[in-house]
Amino acid sequence: MTAHPPLLRDKRIAVMGSGSGLGLAVARAAEAAGAEVLGIDPEARFDHLAELYRLDPGDPASVDALAQALPDDLDGLALFPALPDGPPARQLAHGLAAPKRLAALLAPRLAPGAGIVVRGAAADANRTGALAVIRAGASLAPGDCDAFAERWSLNAEPTRTPRLIGWAMTAWAQSRAVAWPGLRVNAVIPAAPDGRLPLALAADLGLDAGDGASIAARAAIFLLSDLAQGLTGASLAADGGLSAQTQTRLEGL
């Protein structure tokens, strides 16, 4: 992988999920691009960070306290929390309700023109039929995750949850791009929640599967940088072409 140009020099960026997976890759890339990186994570892992803020994403009070503790005038907020093992309600709390709540609390205090970047998910043949649950997910509040999982039958089909979280975060980012015109709110679409590429696709690209996290992280750095001024409400596929393969199959191209 190539070195990062200093796109975030003199910027202060908070990264939710900085301790592992795609969030760790974003923290690493942001540091390499010159940023002062403030990590947000349940785990006490300090790699690539100037400061670490501990968070229990399943506790709404912890999210509110974190928002109060973070400094004003952040230049960017990257929301890439790891999706934990366990029932759908726990994944919804960590991957959807908590990052949306944190962004809503911080938005009025971010620097003018700051960037918010979230982890989305690519559309597939099931997305159109899931619009009702996507709308509900985009409005999901902390504390409502158990009822949400029951209402939408996620406990019976838990494997649907990560993709739903990505779709709902993408929809939420687009709605916030309209509601928060002084900020830039965009989504990165990785190949998987942790960024890993499918093995066959990685082989075709001459990469390791784990390189997918670095690909998605570089896309996040671009969206956080001044090069992305005026770009908001966008979904940037950074998945090695996986979403393009899916879309062309769906459309018979």
C-alpha positions in Angstrom: 0.0 0.0 0.0 1.2 3.5 -0.8 2.0 6.2 1.8 -0.7 8.7 2.6 -0.3 12.3 1.5 -0.8 14.8 4.4 -4.4 15.4 3.6 -5.4 15.9 7.3 -2.4 17.9 8.5 -3.3 20.2 11.5 -6.8 18.6 11.7 -8.3 17.0 14.8 -10.3 13.9 13.9 -12.3 11.6 16.2 -12.6 8.0 15.2 -15.3 5.8 16.8 -14.2 2.2 16.7 -10.5 3.0 16.8 -9.5 -0.2 18.6 -10.1 -2.8 16.0 -11.2 -3.6 12.5 -12.0 -0.9 10.0 -12.0 1.8 12.7 -8.4 0.9 13.6 -7.5 1.2 9.9 -9.1 4.6 9.7 -7.3 5.8 12.8 -4.0 4.5 11.4 -4.6 6.2 8.0 -5.7 9.5 9.7 -2.5 9.6 11.7 -0.4 8.9 8.6 -2.3 11.7 6.9 -1.2 14.2 9.5 -4.2 14.3 11.8 -4.4 14.4 15.6 -6.5 11.4 16.2 -8.9 11.1 19.1 -9.9 7.5 19.5 -13.3 6.3 20.8 -13.6 2.6 21.7 -14.6 0.2 24.5 -11.1 -1.2 24.6 -8.0 0.5 26.0 -6.0 0.4 22.8 -3.9 3.5 22.1 -2.4 2.7 18.7 -2.2 5.7 16.4 -4.0 7.9 18.9 -3.2 11.2 20.6 -6.0 10.6 23.1 -8.5 7.7 23.8 -12.0 8.1 25.1 -13.6 4.9 26.5 -17.2 4.2 25.5 -19.9 1.6 26.3 -21.9 1.8 23.1 -24.8 -0.2 24.7 -25.3 2.5 27.4 -27.0 5.7 26.2 -25.7 7.5 29.2 -22.1 6.6 28.2 -22.7 8.0 24.8 -24.1 11.3 26.2 -21.2 11.6 28.6 -18.7 11.0 25.8 -20.2 13.7 23.7 -19.8 16.2 26.6 -16.2 15.1 27.2 -15.0 15.5 23.5 -13.6 18.9 22.6 -15.4 21.5 20.5 -14.4 22.3 16.9 -13.4 18.8 15.8 -12.6 18.8 12.0 -14.0 15.4 11.4 -15.9 12.5 12.9 -15.4 8.9 11.5 -18.0 6.4 12.7 -16.7 2.9 12.2 -17.5 1.0 15.4 -16.8 -2.8 15.4 -19.9 -5.0 15.3 -19.7 -7.3 18.4 -20.6 -10.9 18.6 -24.0 -11.5 20.2 -27.7 -10.9 19.5 -28.9 -8.4 16.9 -29.9 -5.8 19.6 -26.3 -5.6 20.8 -25.1 -5.1 17.2 -27.7 -2.5 16.6 -26.7 -0.6 19.7 -23.0 -0.6 18.8 -23.3 -0.1 15.1 -26.3 2.1 14.6 -27.9 3.7 17.6 -24.7 4.8 19.4 -22.9 6.4 16.4 -26.1 8.2 15.3 -26.6 9.6 18.8 -23.0 10.7 19.2 -23.0 12.5 15.8 -26.3 14.3 16.6 -24.9 15.5 19.9 -21.5 16.6 18.4 -22.8 18.2 15.1 -23.6 21.6 16.6 -20.1 21.8 18.1 -18.0 20.6 15.1 -15.8 23.0 13.1 -17.6 24.7 10.2 -17.3 22.5 7.1 -16.3 19.5 9.2 -16.7 16.0 7.7 -18.6 13.1 9.1 -18.0 9.7 7.5 -20.0 6.6 8.3 -19.7 2.9 7.3 -22.5 2.0 4.8 -23.4 -1.1 2.9 -23.9 -1.7 -0.8 -27.3 -2.3 -2.3 -28.3 -5.8 -3.3 -31.4 -7.6 -4.5 -33.0 -7.4 -1.1 -32.6 -3.7 -0.4 -35.8 -2.5 -2.1 -37.9 -4.9 0.0 -36.2 -3.7 3.1 -37.0 0.0 2.8 -39.4 0.0 5.7 -36.9 -1.4 8.2 -34.2 0.8 6.7 -36.3 3.9 7.4 -37.0 2.6 10.9 -33.3 1.9 11.5 -32.3 5.4 10.4 -34.5 6.7 13.2 -33.5 4.1 15.8 -32.9 5.6 19.3 -30.5 4.2 22.0 -32.5 2.1 24.4 -34.9 0.8 21.7 -32.7 -1.9 20.2 -34.4 -4.9 21.8 -37.8 -3.8 20.7 -36.5 -3.0 17.2 -34.9 -6.4 16.8 -38.2 -8.1 17.9 -40.4 -5.9 15.7 -38.4 -6.6 12.6 -37.7 -10.3 13.3 -34.0 -9.9 13.4 -33.7 -12.4 16.2 -35.0 -15.1 13.9 -32.6 -14.1 11.1 -29.6 -12.5 12.9 -27.4 -12.6 9.8 -29.5 -9.8 8.3 -28.4 -7.3 11.0 -24.9 -6.2 9.7 -26.2 -5.4 6.2 -29.3 -3.6 7.7 -27.0 -1.5 9.9 -25.0 -0.5 6.8 -28.1 0.4 4.8 -29.6 2.4 7.7 -26.4 4.3 8.3 -26.2 5.2 4.6 -29.8 6.4 4.6 -29.1 8.4 7.8 -26.0 10.0 6.3 -28.0 11.1 3.3 -30.7 12.6 5.5 -28.2 14.4 7.7 -26.5 15.8 4.6 -29.8 17.7 4.0 -30.4 18.6 7.6 -26.9 19.8 8.4 -25.9 22.0 5.5 -22.8 23.4 7.3 -21.3 19.9 7.5 -20.3 17.2 5.0 -21.9 13.8 5.8 -20.9 10.9 3.6 -20.7 7.1 3.6 -17.9 4.7 2.7 -19.0 1.3 1.4 -16.5 -1.4 2.4 -16.7 -5.0 1.2 -17.6 -6.1 4.7 -18.1 -4.4 8.1 -14.5 -5.0 9.0 -13.3 -4.0 5.5 -12.0 -7.5 4.4 -12.3 -8.4 0.8 -13.7 -11.7 -0.4 -10.8 -14.1 -1.0 -11.5 -14.6 -4.7 -11.8 -10.9 -5.3 -8.6 -10.2 -3.4 -6.8 -12.8 -5.5 -8.1 -11.2 -8.7 -6.8 -7.8 -7.5 -3.4 -9.2 -6.4 -4.2 -8.2 -2.8 -4.6 -9.9 0.6 -8.2 -10.0 1.9 -7.1 -7.8 4.8 -6.0 -5.0 2.4 -9.7 -4.1 2.0 -9.6 -2.3 5.3 -6.8 0.0 4.1 -8.7 0.7 0.8 -11.8 1.7 2.7 -9.8 3.7 5.2 -8.1 5.7 2.4 -11.6 6.6 1.1 -12.6 7.8 4.5 -9.5 10.0 4.7 -10.4 11.6 1.3 -13.9 12.3 2.5 -12.6 13.9 5.7 -10.1 16.1 3.9 -10.5 19.5 2.2 -10.3 17.8 -1.2 -13.9 16.7 -0.5 -15.3 20.2 0.2 -18.8 20.5 -1.3 -19.2 16.7 -1.4 -22.0 15.6 0.9 -24.7 12.9 0.9 -22.4 10.7 -1.2 -21.7 6.9 -0.9 -18.2 6.0 -2.0 -17.7 2.4 -2.8 -14.3 1.3 -1.5 -14.7 -2.5 -1.8 -12.4 -3.5 -4.7 -15.3 -3.4 -7.2 -17.5 -5.8 -5.2 -20.6 -3.5 -5.3 -20.0 -3.0 -9.1 -20.1 -6.7 -9.6 -23.3 -7.0 -7.6 -25.0 -4.2 -9.5 -24.0 -5.4 -12.9 -25.4 -8.8 -12.1 -28.7 -7.3 -10.9 -29.0 -5.2 -14.0 -27.9 -7.9 -16.4 -25.0 -5.8 -17.7 
